[in-house]
Amino acid sequence: MTSDVIKKLNKIYAEALEEVGKGKLYAQRRVELEIKYLGRKGKLNDVFKEMAVLSDSARKEVGVLANKLKSDLKLQLGQAQLQNKKSATTITFDETIPGARPKIGSLHPITQFLERIMAVFSTLGFEIVEDREVETTVYNFDKLNIAFDHPARDMWDTFYIKIKNKKEKIKNKEESSLVLRTHTSPVQIRAMEKRRPPVRLVVPGRVYRHEATDASHETNFYQLEGLVIDRNISVANMIYVLHTVLKQLFGDKVKIRIRPSFFPFVEPGHEVDMSCIICEQKGCSVCSGTGWLEMLGAGMVHPVVLKNMKVDPDKYSGFAFGMGVDRLIMLYHGINDIRLSYSGDLRFLKQF
């Protein structure tokens, strides 16, 4: 009888060890095994009940063995769980697992829209030209028929740049000043120093104005300037080009109209309006109920400006135009604040 009880104890112990060695021993699994083998209704306690029929000496022998097996099993369970915790915290690296995808930026919405516009002009045979943002007042104003005492010069409150250590003294200090360009038109003059008609140029770039910042005005923004010079260029050519470009950007239903206006570097000058794409000319808050949106300024290049380009106004004529890229973007995407483009706010930029 004693040997049968001992065999049964050893069998239960071996069975428990086998279960402990199977797989990883997490905390929940350890509790399950403790209840199964060491609990009040566990297998080892069932054996203790059989000891009642044994003699005193036999009961003592079996009790010592049972307690030893019980202690050993508790130790085995604890060590197995501890070993599992250590292996779980071991850092391993599997080079075959794909890495975390790095965050990749995208082109700024202004850059995206500039590329879109320039692609349209490229199909019309225009050459893309870029130049400096820090300009002399000679190119920014004087060569564009905006003399120092011309009233139109007051339209631009300008950021002037202080020049230190001048090597030469210039009589007219105003003409020698450096300025953050107020428009992209100076690039026309510089470009024509290396080119002869016929030319078709489009000039994208950033310009600067000392303006009060609000939802529709910024101290720096982007313009797109255009210039066409050839024989027998007329206002009809200008209307065709601008209408084609606006239809490419905003759809075939777009209509345009021109109104007389004044710009010192063109004669005659025009404001170019586009039919409102929001209300389809029915009248809304965007177009102030008129059905038209003011889009850009344009006109035939002034003879004085042609002469400053070393172009004979008796042989050649041309037209020029300038559009505010930021406002075109606002209309195209339905943006209500020009400052958002320069805020650096990822919530805004990620939409493009």
Number of C-alpha atoms within 10 A of each C-alpha: 11 17 10 8 19 17 11 15 22 14 12 17 19 14 12 20 15 10 12 19 12 8 8 16 22 14 14 8 13 18 14 12 19 17 13 15 21 20 15 12 11 14 18 21 15 15 18 16 9 13 18 10 11 14 12 11 10 15 18 13 13 21 16 11 15 21 13 12 18 19 12 14 21 16 11 16 22 14 13 16 17 15 13 15 15 9 11 11 8 7 6 8 6 7 7 6 7 7 8 6 6 6 6 5 8 11 11 15 18 18 13 13 18 20 13 13 19 19 13 17 22 14 8 13 12 19 15 16 15 14 15 13 18 17 20 20 24 20 21 24 24 19 20 25 22 21 16 15 8 12 10 15 16 11 9 14 12 17 16 15 13 8 9 6 5 7 6 6 8 10 8 8 8 12 17 14 15 19 19 21 27 27 23 25 24 25 25 24 18 14 17 17 13 8 11 13 15 12 16 20 22 25 23 24 20 18 19 22 19 14 13 9 12 11 11 13 17 18 16 17 22 20 23 22 26 25 22 22 22 16 13 10 15 15 14 8 14 20 18 11 12 18 19 19 17 19 15 15 16 14 12 11 10 17 17 20 15 17 12 12 15 15 19 20 24 25 17 17 23 21 18 24 18 22 21 24 20 17 15 13 17 14 15 15 10 15 19 11 13 14 20 24 20 16 19 20 23 31 27 23 25 23 20 19 21 23 12 18 20 14 19 14 16 9 9 16 22 27 25 24 24 21 18 19 23 24 21 19 18 16 18 14 11 11 17 12 15 19 19 14 18 13 10 11 10 8 8 13 17 12 7 12
